[in-house]
Amino acid sequence: MAAKTKEPDVKLALNDYISRDMVSDFSKLPIEGRMSILQKTPKTFIKERDLAGKKIKYVEHTYSRKALNFVFNFNYSCVIVSKEYTEHKVNGKDVVDAECELLFTFQLPSGAIIRSVVSSHRQYPNAALTKTDAMKAAISKAYTKVAQTFGMATEEEYVPQAEVEEPKEEKSTVKEVTEKSFASDTPLPY
């Protein structure tokens, strides 16, 4: 009888990379598994900010980049096609709008996927920031936008899968499964 080879665990590899910055060869994991596990974002990576009295949800670019690295095994490139600054006044204050177009090329064994993304950032007056900082923010946002074209880094929360126990006395209970890190009791995102 042939020994069973253990399939690499997509969830374990993702938790190691996202939570502990442990990098491995993700190409050994099935692409479908890498892509599907990232379709919902863990709550810890969904941030909120106040904008004109409304709560706006967003995902930081660092999570988006990690999601792209994980799915494409660091095998992608990005070229800035264009960038433009516009300076004007909003409510009497000088603002800078930075807009850029980036061309991403993602490599898979089956071929290349090319995506073009336009991104922008409005920067309000701040002595510590320059126009270049506004462009850096626009470029960072482009990574989240391109990840979203693959269904990743969305503002939808990831809900851990539940384990259903067998019915006891005509009742069914659902027990939430949480994984623990090796050194602490902190639940892992996936």
N, C-alpha and C positions, 0 to 999 in steps of 0.2 A: 504494500500500500504506500503510495507516494505521500510524502509529508506535505501538509497544507501550508502554503506560504501566506503569511499574514499581509492583508491589504494595508497599505499605509492609511492611517486615520486622518481624514481631511480636517475634522473638528479639532483634533489634538494639534496638528501642524498649524492651523489658523490661530488657535489660542496661544501657542508658543510664540508665534510671530507677532500678533497684535499686542499681547499683554507683556511678553518678556523679551521682545526683539530678537528671538532665536530664529535664525535664518537657515533654511535647508534647501535642497533641490525640490521645488514644488512641482516640477514637471513630472515627477513620479506619481503624483496624485492625479486622479481622473479630472479632466477639464470640466466635465459636467458637475462634479462634486464641488470643485473650487468655485465655480460660477454660482451654483444654486445656494450654497450656504451663505453667500454674501448678498442675497436678494433682499434681506431685511437687516436693518442696522440696529445693533444693541443700543438700548436707551442711554448707556453711559457715553456714547459717541454722538448723541443728538444734543446739540446746544440750543439755547434760546437767548434772544436779545430783544430789547425794546426798540421799536421803530415807530415813531409817530403815535405812541400810545398803544401799539399792538405788539403782541408777543409773536416773534418770527422764529421759526425753527430752522436750523441749518446744521450741516455736517462739516467739521473742520477739514481742511485740505490734507492734513497729515494722515487722517484715517483713509481718505480717498486714495492717496498715493499708496498706502499700504495695501488696500484692496486691489488696486491695479497690479502692484508688485506680486501679490499672492496669485492672482488669476493668471497673469501672463509670465510668471517666473522671471520678473525683472527684464523681460525681453520686449521692450518698447522704446520708442524714441519720440521726441517732441521738437518741432521747429517753429519758431515765431515767424509767422508769415507777415504780419503787420502790427504796428502799434501806433496809437494816436493819443495825444493829450488835448483836452479842451479846457480852457480856463474861463470861468464866468462867475457871476454873482447869483447866490440863492439867499433870499431874505436879507440882502445887504452884506452877505459874507462871501469872500472869495473862496471858490471851490475849484478843485481839479478833478475832471473826469478822465480816467485812463481807460482806454479800450484796446484790446488786442485780439488777434486771430492766431490760433495755434493749430498746427497740423500734427496729429498723433498717428504713429504707425505701430500697430501691435502685431507681433509675430507669433503665429501658432504653427504647429507641424503641418496643418492643412493649407497654410498660406497667410498672407498679410491682411489685416483689417486696418483701413485708413479712416480716420474721423477728423473733421474740421470743427473747431469750437471757437465761438466768439464770446469773449468775457469782458466784463467792465467792473470798475470800482470808482466810487465817488469818495473823494477825500476832502474833509472839512479842514479849516485852518488849525494847524498844530505846529508849533515851533520845532518840535523834534522830528517832523516828517518832511520829506521832499517829494517832488513829482515822481521820482524813481520808486519811492515806497508805494505810491498809488499803483504804479505799473506792476510791481512785485505782487501786490494784493490781487490785481486782475488776473495775473498769470496763475497764481495759486488757486483762485476760484475756477479756472479752466480745468484743473485736474478733477475737481468735484463734478463739474458739468460733464466731462467726458466719461467719468465713472458711472454717472447716472444714465448715460446712453446705453450702458450694458445692464442697467437695472440695479446697480450697486450704489451705496452711499446716499440712499434716499432718506427722507425724514420719517419714513415708516419704521416703527419699532419692531425689533426682533422679539418674538415671544418664545421662550424655551419650550421644546417639545415636552409633553406630559406623558407620564407612564400610567397606563390605566390598569388597575388591579382587577382581578376576577371578582364578580359580584358575590357579596356575602349577605345573606338574609335579605334578598331582594334590594340591596343597595349597591351602588357602584361609587367608588371613591377615585379621585384623581390625585396623584401625588406628584408634586413638581420635582423635577430632577435638576439639581444644580451640581456642577462640577467644582471641585476645590483645587486650588493651585497646590503645588508641592510644598510650599513653605508657609502658607497662610490659609485663613478661612475665607479669603476674598473670592466670591464667585467669579468665574471666568465669563467673558462676554458671549461665547458660543458654547 
